[in-house]
Amino acid sequence: MEEKLFDIAGFSYNGFMGRLTGKPTGYKASFVKWTPDPGVGVFKCTDGKERNIPTFAVVGFDVADFPEQEKTGVMFGSPCKS
């Protein structure tokens, strides 16, 4: 599969729920793999960092285009923001 770069909307995520902040991130990102946290993936960003990013902040992300995420029973994930 060709690496696809997505725009990333500014977000805040506390490991349980999140929100869009409306602030631009200044980078794009490509999907690497799923984390154990439902709906959160590891993304390789154009600023050279790898970040955990919830898919609600990934503009144009369609889960049908990627491998199915394993169901782990995790209820809380690691907080992250951008």
C-alpha positions in Angstrom: 0.0 0.0 0.0 1.3 3.5 -0.9 2.0 5.7 2.1 -0.7 8.2 2.4 -0.2 11.5 4.2 -3.1 12.9 6.2 -3.6 16.4 7.5 -3.9 16.3 11.3 -6.3 18.6 13.1 -5.3 20.0 16.5 -6.6 17.8 19.3 -6.5 17.0 23.0 -7.1 13.5 24.2 -7.0 12.4 27.9 -6.9 8.6 27.3 -10.6 8.3 27.5 -12.2 11.0 25.4 -10.9 13.8 23.2 -11.8 17.0 21.4 -10.6 19.0 18.4 -8.9 22.3 19.4 -9.2 24.1 16.2 -5.5 24.9 16.1 -3.4 23.8 13.1 -0.7 21.2 13.8 1.8 22.2 11.1 2.5 18.7 10.0 1.0 15.7 8.1 1.2 12.1 9.1 1.1 8.6 7.7 -0.4 5.6 9.6 2.1 3.1 11.0 0.1 0.7 13.2 -2.7 0.6 15.8 -2.1 1.1 19.5 -4.1 -1.0 22.0 -6.3 2.1 22.7 -9.4 1.9 20.5 -9.4 4.3 17.6 -5.8 5.5 18.2 -2.9 4.8 15.9 0.8 5.4 15.8 1.5 7.9 13.0 4.8 8.9 11.4 4.7 12.7 11.2 6.4 15.0 8.6 8.3 16.8 11.4 10.2 13.6 12.1 8.3 12.4 15.2 6.1 9.4 15.8 2.9 10.2 17.6 -0.2 8.4 19.0 -3.1 10.2 17.3 -6.8 9.4 17.7 -8.4 8.9 14.3 -11.0 11.6 14.9 -8.1 14.1 14.4 -6.9 12.5 11.2 -8.6 14.4 8.3 -10.0 11.9 5.7 -9.0 8.8 7.6 -11.2 5.8 6.7 -10.7 2.7 8.9 -11.8 0.5 6.0 -8.6 1.4 4.2 -6.4 -0.1 7.0 -6.0 -3.4 8.9 -8.7 -4.1 11.5 -7.7 -3.0 15.0 -7.4 -5.9 17.5 -10.0 -5.7 20.3 -7.9 -5.6 23.5 -10.4 -4.6 26.1 -8.5 -1.5 26.9 -10.7 1.2 28.3 -8.2 4.0 28.9 -5.2 4.9 26.7 -2.3 7.3 27.0 -3.1 11.0 27.0 -1.8 12.9 24.0 -2.3 16.2 22.2 -1.2 18.1 19.2 
